Amino acid sequence: MTSEALSGREAVLNEIERIPMLSSAVVELLQLLQGDDDDLDAQAIKAIVEKDPGISARVLSLANSPLYSRGFEIASVDGALSRLGLKKLAKITLEASLQKMSSVDLSGYDLGADGLWTHAVATSIAAKGLVQHLELEDDGSLHAAGLLHNVGRIALQAAFGEQLRDLDLEDDESFADAELRICGIETTDASACLMEHWRLPQKLVDSVRYLQNPQDAPEDSRLAAEVIHLATHISNCGGWGVGRDGTAHRVSKETIQQLNVSAGVIDDVLEETMIEMASWSNGS
């Protein structure tokens, strides 16, 4: 790596230090909510939710929303968790923590205030669809990986916003390669560094770090990296939160073969993601 690239990487890492930490409650929940439902410690999860007023309010609000209400009001975290389930709780807490952070101006990527978040939500929805169509196992990492995979762009924008605005792709160059050339680090690596800064589970970190080349991921995070790799492609195809990079995302033929993914599956998941994103955009 050149000295220029090294200094660029260090600049991004310095910006990561300035990004607010995820709340300790969210980090604890992500640690607990890895694995099978049968192994989850409901009392430990309840205790974490109850000690964070923001998360408690969000959980109670959703439990009493038209989507989940059963005709009577829930007034306790215990009742809300019973109604929503523990895995749903993981999604709520992570989404609530990331939404405000992700609503930033990323002009270097030609993204509006909500572009990063929109892309993250679409990717997480597409990942869910791939799991269902391909009958894969999900230990709880995929939703989080989908929401977090591009969060490193916040640091890249802060360190290299002007250079990114002026970036031109060279012949047959992916956007990730262009980022690496200009910044000395690309989005998924920056995202993984930020996730490590937040002390998130290493398996979750690796599923994002190796998103561009999932075949290189450690064995225990390879499936998640492969799914998020394809989910990102589907999100790009749908145009959700697509900025300067457009559809400049190379799809791994090895991943397609490894997961035995047909064009029909991609089309079906894209259509289902469009339906869910329309519902999400309308707030329903």
Contacts in CASP RR format, 6 or more apart in sequence:
PFRMAT RR
TARGET T0000
AUTHOR 0000-0000-0000
METHOD contacts of the structure
MODEL  1
MTSEALSGREAVLNEIERIPMLSSAVVELLQLLQGDDDDLDAQAIKAIVE
KDPGISARVLSLANSPLYSRGFEIASVDGALSRLGLKKLAKITLEASLQK
MSSVDLSGYDLGADGLWTHAVATSIAAKGLVQHLELEDDGSLHAAGLLHN
VGRIALQAAFGEQLRDLDLEDDESFADAELRICGIETTDASACLMEHWRL
PQKLVDSVRYLQNPQDAPEDSRLAAEVIHLATHISNCGGWGVGRDGTAHR
VSKETIQQLNVSAGVIDDVLEETMIEMASWSNGS
1 9 0 8 1.000
1 184 0 8 1.000
4 184 0 8 1.000
5 180 0 8 1.000
5 184 0 8 1.000
6 184 0 8 1.000
8 159 0 8 1.000
8 160 0 8 1.000
8 183 0 8 1.000
8 184 0 8 1.000
8 185 0 8 1.000
9 183 0 8 1.000
9 184 0 8 1.000
9 185 0 8 1.000
11 159 0 8 1.000
11 160 0 8 1.000
11 183 0 8 1.000
12 155 0 8 1.000
12 156 0 8 1.000
12 159 0 8 1.000
12 160 0 8 1.000
12 183 0 8 1.000
12 184 0 8 1.000
12 185 0 8 1.000
12 190 0 8 1.000
12 193 0 8 1.000
13 155 0 8 1.000
13 193 0 8 1.000
14 159 0 8 1.000
15 154 0 8 1.000
15 155 0 8 1.000
15 156 0 8 1.000
15 158 0 8 1.000
15 159 0 8 1.000
16 152 0 8 1.000
16 155 0 8 1.000
16 190 0 8 1.000
16 193 0 8 1.000
16 194 0 8 1.000
16 197 0 8 1.000
17 197 0 8 1.000
18 158 0 8 1.000
19 101 0 8 1.000
19 154 0 8 1.000
19 155 0 8 1.000
19 194 0 8 1.000
19 197 0 8 1.000
20 101 0 8 1.000
21 197 0 8 1.000
21 198 0 8 1.000
22 97 0 8 1.000
22 198 0 8 1.000
22 200 0 8 1.000
23 52 0 8 1.000
23 55 0 8 1.000
23 97 0 8 1.000
25 48 0 8 1.000
25 49 0 8 1.000
25 51 0 8 1.000
25 52 0 8 1.000
25 55 0 8 1.000
25 93 0 8 1.000
26 55 0 8 1.000
26 93 0 8 1.000
26 94 0 8 1.000
26 97 0 8 1.000
27 198 0 8 1.000
27 199 0 8 1.000
27 200 0 8 1.000
28 48 0 8 1.000
29 45 0 8 1.000
29 48 0 8 1.000
29 49 0 8 1.000
29 89 0 8 1.000
29 90 0 8 1.000
29 93 0 8 1.000
29 94 0 8 1.000
30 90 0 8 1.000
30 94 0 8 1.000
30 144 0 8 1.000
30 200 0 8 1.000
30 201 0 8 1.000
30 204 0 8 1.000
31 201 0 8 1.000
32 40 0 8 1.000
32 41 0 8 1.000
32 44 0 8 1.000
32 45 0 8 1.000
32 48 0 8 1.000
33 40 0 8 1.000
33 45 0 8 1.000
33 86 0 8 1.000
33 87 0 8 1.000
33 89 0 8 1.000
33 90 0 8 1.000
33 140 0 8 1.000
34 139 0 8 1.000
34 140 0 8 1.000
34 141 0 8 1.000
34 201 0 8 1.000
34 203 0 8 1.000
34 204 0 8 1.000
35 139 0 8 1.000
35 140 0 8 1.000
36 139 0 8 1.000
37 86 0 8 1.000
37 87 0 8 1.000
40 86 0 8 1.000
42 81 0 8 1.000
42 86 0 8 1.000
45 81 0 8 1.000
45 86 0 8 1.000
45 89 0 8 1.000
46 77 0 8 1.000
46 78 0 8 1.000
46 81 0 8 1.000
48 55 0 8 1.000
49 55 0 8 1.000
49 56 0 8 1.000
49 59 0 8 1.000
49 77 0 8 1.000
49 81 0 8 1.000
49 89 0 8 1.000
49 93 0 8 1.000
50 56 0 8 1.000
50 77 0 8 1.000
54 96 0 8 1.000
55 92 0 8 1.000
55 93 0 8 1.000
55 96 0 8 1.000
56 77 0 8 1.000
58 92 0 8 1.000
58 93 0 8 1.000
58 96 0 8 1.000
59 77 0 8 1.000
59 80 0 8 1.000
59 81 0 8 1.000
59 84 0 8 1.000
59 89 0 8 1.000
59 92 0 8 1.000
59 93 0 8 1.000
60 74 0 8 1.000
60 75 0 8 1.000
60 77 0 8 1.000
60 80 0 8 1.000
62 68 0 8 1.000
62 80 0 8 1.000
62 84 0 8 1.000
62 92 0 8 1.000
63 69 0 8 1.000
63 74 0 8 1.000
63 79 0 8 1.000
63 80 0 8 1.000
63 83 0 8 1.000
63 84 0 8 1.000
64 73 0 8 1.000
64 74 0 8 1.000
67 284 0 8 1.000
68 83 0 8 1.000
68 84 0 8 1.000
70 83 0 8 1.000
74 80 0 8 1.000
74 83 0 8 1.000
81 89 0 8 1.000
84 92 0 8 1.000
87 140 0 8 1.000
90 140 0 8 1.000
90 143 0 8 1.000
90 144 0 8 1.000
91 143 0 8 1.000
94 143 0 8 1.000
94 144 0 8 1.000
94 147 0 8 1.000
95 147 0 8 1.000
98 117 0 8 1.000
98 120 0 8 1.000
98 147 0 8 1.000
98 148 0 8 1.000
98 151 0 8 1.000
99 117 0 8 1.000
101 151 0 8 1.000
101 154 0 8 1.000
102 114 0 8 1.000
102 115 0 8 1.000
102 116 0 8 1.000
102 117 0 8 1.000
102 120 0 8 1.000
102 151 0 8 1.000
102 154 0 8 1.000
103 113 0 8 1.000
103 114 0 8 1.000
103 116 0 8 1.000
103 117 0 8 1.000
104 113 0 8 1.000
104 116 0 8 1.000
104 154 0 8 1.000
104 157 0 8 1.000
105 111 0 8 1.000
105 112 0 8 1.000
105 113 0 8 1.000
105 157 0 8 1.000
106 112 0 8 1.000
106 115 0 8 1.000
106 116 0 8 1.000
106 153 0 8 1.000
106 154 0 8 1.000
106 157 0 8 1.000
107 157 0 8 1.000
107 161 0 8 1.000
107 165 0 8 1.000
108 157 0 8 1.000
108 161 0 8 1.000
108 162 0 8 1.000
108 164 0 8 1.000
108 165 0 8 1.000
108 244 0 8 1.000
109 153 0 8 1.000
109 157 0 8 1.000
109 164 0 8 1.000
109 243 0 8 1.000
109 244 0 8 1.000
109 245 0 8 1.000
110 165 0 8 1.000
110 243 0 8 1.000
110 244 0 8 1.000
111 153 0 8 1.000
111 241 0 8 1.000
111 243 0 8 1.000
111 244 0 8 1.000
115 240 0 8 1.000
115 241 0 8 1.000
115 243 0 8 1.000
116 150 0 8 1.000
116 151 0 8 1.000
116 153 0 8 1.000
116 154 0 8 1.000
116 241 0 8 1.000
118 240 0 8 1.000
118 241 0 8 1.000
118 277 0 8 1.000
119 150 0 8 1.000
119 235 0 8 1.000
119 240 0 8 1.000
119 241 0 8 1.000
119 242 0 8 1.000
120 146 0 8 1.000
120 147 0 8 1.000
120 148 0 8 1.000
120 149 0 8 1.000
120 150 0 8 1.000
120 151 0 8 1.000
121 147 0 8 1.000
121 240 0 8 1.000
121 277 0 8 1.000
121 280 0 8 1.000
122 234 0 8 1.000
122 235 0 8 1.000
122 238 0 8 1.000
122 239 0 8 1.000
122 240 0 8 1.000
122 241 0 8 1.000
122 273 0 8 1.000
122 277 0 8 1.000
123 146 0 8 1.000
123 147 0 8 1.000
123 149 0 8 1.000
123 150 0 8 1.000
123 228 0 8 1.000
123 231 0 8 1.000
123 232 0 8 1.000
123 234 0 8 1.000
123 235 0 8 1.000
124 142 0 8 1.000
124 143 0 8 1.000
124 145 0 8 1.000
124 146 0 8 1.000
124 147 0 8 1.000
124 231 0 8 1.000
125 272 0 8 1.000
125 273 0 8 1.000
125 276 0 8 1.000
125 277 0 8 1.000
125 280 0 8 1.000
126 230 0 8 1.000
126 231 0 8 1.000
126 232 0 8 1.000
126 234 0 8 1.000
126 235 0 8 1.000
126 269 0 8 1.000
126 270 0 8 1.000
126 273 0 8 1.000
127 142 0 8 1.000
127 143 0 8 1.000
127 145 0 8 1.000
127 146 0 8 1.000
127 227 0 8 1.000
127 228 0 8 1.000
127 231 0 8 1.000
128 138 0 8 1.000
128 142 0 8 1.000
128 143 0 8 1.000
129 269 0 8 1.000
129 272 0 8 1.000
129 273 0 8 1.000
130 136 0 8 1.000
130 227 0 8 1.000
130 230 0 8 1.000
130 231 0 8 1.000
130 234 0 8 1.000
130 259 0 8 1.000
130 261 0 8 1.000
130 265 0 8 1.000
130 269 0 8 1.000
131 137 0 8 1.000
131 138 0 8 1.000
131 142 0 8 1.000
131 227 0 8 1.000
133 265 0 8 1.000
133 268 0 8 1.000
133 269 0 8 1.000
134 259 0 8 1.000
134 260 0 8 1.000
134 261 0 8 1.000
134 265 0 8 1.000
136 223 0 8 1.000
136 227 0 8 1.000
136 259 0 8 1.000
137 223 0 8 1.000
141 201 0 8 1.000
141 203 0 8 1.000
141 204 0 8 1.000
141 207 0 8 1.000
141 221 0 8 1.000
141 224 0 8 1.000
142 207 0 8 1.000
142 224 0 8 1.000
142 227 0 8 1.000
142 228 0 8 1.000
144 200 0 8 1.000
144 204 0 8 1.000
145 204 0 8 1.000
145 207 0 8 1.000
145 208 0 8 1.000
145 224 0 8 1.000
145 225 0 8 1.000
145 228 0 8 1.000
146 208 0 8 1.000
146 228 0 8 1.000
146 231 0 8 1.000
148 191 0 8 1.000
148 195 0 8 1.000
148 200 0 8 1.000
148 204 0 8 1.000
148 208 0 8 1.000
149 187 0 8 1.000
149 188 0 8 1.000
149 191 0 8 1.000
149 208 0 8 1.000
149 211 0 8 1.000
149 228 0 8 1.000
149 232 0 8 1.000
150 187 0 8 1.000
150 188 0 8 1.000
150 191 0 8 1.000
151 191 0 8 1.000
151 194 0 8 1.000
151 195 0 8 1.000
152 187 0 8 1.000
152 190 0 8 1.000
152 191 0 8 1.000
152 193 0 8 1.000
152 194 0 8 1.000
153 187 0 8 1.000
153 190 0 8 1.000
153 191 0 8 1.000
154 194 0 8 1.000
155 190 0 8 1.000
155 193 0 8 1.000
155 194 0 8 1.000
156 164 0 8 1.000
156 179 0 8 1.000
156 183 0 8 1.000
156 185 0 8 1.000
156 187 0 8 1.000
156 190 0 8 1.000
157 164 0 8 1.000
159 183 0 8 1.000
160 182 0 8 1.000
160 183 0 8 1.000
163 182 0 8 1.000
163 183 0 8 1.000
164 179 0 8 1.000
164 182 0 8 1.000
164 183 0 8 1.000
164 244 0 8 1.000
165 244 0 8 1.000
167 178 0 8 1.000
167 179 0 8 1.000
167 182 0 8 1.000
167 244 0 8 1.000
169 175 0 8 1.000
169 178 0 8 1.000
169 248 0 8 1.000
170 178 0 8 1.000
170 181 0 8 1.000
173 181 0 8 1.000
173 248 0 8 1.000
174 212 0 8 1.000
174 248 0 8 1.000
174 249 0 8 1.000
174 250 0 8 1.000
175 244 0 8 1.000
175 245 0 8 1.000
175 246 0 8 1.000
175 248 0 8 1.000
175 249 0 8 1.000
176 186 0 8 1.000
176 187 0 8 1.000
176 188 0 8 1.000
176 212 0 8 1.000
176 249 0 8 1.000
177 186 0 8 1.000
179 185 0 8 1.000
179 186 0 8 1.000
179 187 0 8 1.000
180 186 0 8 1.000
185 193 0 8 1.000
186 212 0 8 1.000
188 208 0 8 1.000
188 209 0 8 1.000
188 210 0 8 1.000
188 211 0 8 1.000
188 212 0 8 1.000
189 209 0 8 1.000
191 208 0 8 1.000
191 209 0 8 1.000
192 205 0 8 1.000
192 206 0 8 1.000
192 208 0 8 1.000
192 209 0 8 1.000
195 204 0 8 1.000
195 205 0 8 1.000
195 208 0 8 1.000
196 205 0 8 1.000
203 218 0 8 1.000
203 220 0 8 1.000
203 221 0 8 1.000
203 224 0 8 1.000
204 221 0 8 1.000
204 224 0 8 1.000
206 217 0 8 1.000
206 218 0 8 1.000
206 220 0 8 1.000
206 221 0 8 1.000
206 225 0 8 1.000
207 217 0 8 1.000
207 221 0 8 1.000
207 224 0 8 1.000
207 225 0 8 1.000
207 228 0 8 1.000
208 225 0 8 1.000
208 228 0 8 1.000
209 217 0 8 1.000
210 216 0 8 1.000
210 217 0 8 1.000
210 218 0 8 1.000
210 221 0 8 1.000
210 222 0 8 1.000
210 225 0 8 1.000
211 225 0 8 1.000
211 228 0 8 1.000
211 229 0 8 1.000
211 232 0 8 1.000
212 229 0 8 1.000
212 250 0 8 1.000
213 252 0 8 1.000
214 222 0 8 1.000
214 225 0 8 1.000
214 226 0 8 1.000
214 229 0 8 1.000
214 252 0 8 1.000
214 254 0 8 1.000
214 255 0 8 1.000
215 222 0 8 1.000
215 252 0 8 1.000
215 254 0 8 1.000
215 255 0 8 1.000
215 258 0 8 1.000
217 224 0 8 1.000
217 225 0 8 1.000
217 226 0 8 1.000
226 252 0 8 1.000
226 255 0 8 1.000
226 258 0 8 1.000
226 259 0 8 1.000
227 259 0 8 1.000
229 251 0 8 1.000
229 252 0 8 1.000
229 255 0 8 1.000
230 251 0 8 1.000
230 255 0 8 1.000
230 256 0 8 1.000
230 259 0 8 1.000
230 261 0 8 1.000
230 266 0 8 1.000
232 249 0 8 1.000
233 249 0 8 1.000
233 251 0 8 1.000
233 266 0 8 1.000
234 266 0 8 1.000
234 269 0 8 1.000
234 270 0 8 1.000
234 273 0 8 1.000
235 241 0 8 1.000
235 242 0 8 1.000
235 273 0 8 1.000
236 242 0 8 1.000
236 245 0 8 1.000
236 246 0 8 1.000
236 247 0 8 1.000
236 249 0 8 1.000
237 247 0 8 1.000
237 266 0 8 1.000
237 270 0 8 1.000
238 270 0 8 1.000
238 273 0 8 1.000
238 274 0 8 1.000
240 277 0 8 1.000
255 261 0 8 1.000
END
